[in-house]
Amino acid sequence: MGKNIGVWYLGHSGFAVNIGRKFLIFDYYLDKSEDNKRSLSSGVIEPSEIKDKEVFVFASHRHPDHFNPVILTWKEQLTNVRYFLSYDIPQKYVREWTNILKYNETYQDQDLIIKTFKSTDEGIAFLINIEGISIYHAGDLNWWHWNEESKSWNNNMAAQFKREVDLIKNHSIDIAFLTADPRQESSELMGMEWFLNIVDVKIAFPMHFGIDYGIMDRIKSTADNNPAFTKVKTISKRGEYFKLIL
């Protein structure tokens, strides 16, 4: 019998994952919804909605599209919440109850294990084991390839990305949140493709695409030629809910 898992898309690189009484939140930054509702179905975290959960909050790095200080205010309403912030997040946001993680670290507490990896931009990526489920959130760890950059810059970025993926590939991953950024033009799915071809992933979600949902059609087209992309769940709106059985 598999575990029932709920996943909500919160916008950009933000996701929430519910496993039983455990509730994980990643890279939350959009705190307003288009319909002005404060609910998971609108892509907004309302603490009262999850007050009975054991909550784990993750922020992969300091960029404002990945970290919103509002997450720290949730502690006022949640009795059982833990925070895991990247080392590059400004000191003014660090509290005595925030866990600060660097890359290439392992954090373990009871049934929670977190391994961290070095981003190819800022901060870290998370590989989490909880309730027997493994979850990977890339943050900004991606194969960044920009046409306006030099060949040497792009080659160095490729090498850095592949080196980190080599550290991850020995782990089986149930749910992976992977960057797919349309600004990279023809290279938008390069990092995701490499990751899915190298790492054992059951289910993947694209992220970091802003509001350019057109990338979902390109993911579907890629799946016609690369079976690894059939593992990718396409997203149609903020607040969308996915029920998984793993």
Residue, then its C-alpha position, 0 to 999 in steps of 0.5 A: m500500500g503506497k503513501n498518499i501525498g499531496v503537492w500544491y504549486l505555490g508559484h515560481s519555485g514554491f511548493a507545499v508537500n503533505i505527507g500524513r501529519k508532516f507538511l513541507i513548504f519550499d521557497y515560498y515568496l508570493d504571499k498574495s493571490e489573484d483572487n485575494k484569497r488566503s488558501l492553498s488552493s490560491g497558492v498562498i500559505e494561511p497558517s491557520e490552514i496547517k496549524d494541526k500539522e508538523v511543519f517544515v519550512f525550507a528556503s534555498h537562498r536569499h533571492p527575493d523570488h525564493f525567500n520572503p521574510v513573511i515565512l518567519t511570522w508563521k511561527e507566531q501561529l504554528t506551534n510545531v514548525r521548524y525552519f531550514l534556511s540557506y547560509d546566504i540568507p541575510q543575518k538579520y533574518v536568522r533567529e535562535w530557532t532557524n536552522i542554517l544549512k551550508y552545502n555538502e552537509t547532512y542534517q538529521d533529527q529523528d525521522l528527518i534527514i536533509k542532505t544539501f548540495k551547492s547551487t550553481d547560482e546562490g545557496i543550496a539544493f535540498l534532498i530530504n528523507i521524511e516518512g520514508i519519502s525522498i524529496y529533492h528541491a533544486g533551488d537554483l541548482n541548474w544547468w544555466h546556459w545563456n546565449e549572451e555568456s561566453k563559451s568558457w562561462n557556459n562550459n564552466m557552468a555545465a561542469q559545475f552542474k554535472r559535478e553536483v548531479d554526480l553527487i546526487k545520482n546515487h540517491s533514489i528520489d520520489i519527488a523532484f522539483l527541477t528548474a525549467d526556465p524559459r528565459q534560457e530559450s533553447s536550453e530551457l530544459m537542458g538541466m531537467e533533461w540531464f537530471l532525469n537521465i542521470v538520477d532515478v526519479k519517480i515524479a518530477f515537477p517543473m519550476h522557476f518558469g514564472i508565469d510562462y506556462g507555455i513551457m508545459d507544452r514543450i515538456k509534453s513534446t519532449a516526452d514524445n522523444n525522451p521517456a524520462f519526461t513522462k515522469v514530469k507533471t505539468i502545471s496549469k495554474r498557481g494553487e494547483y493540487f496533485k494527489l500522488i501515491l508512492 
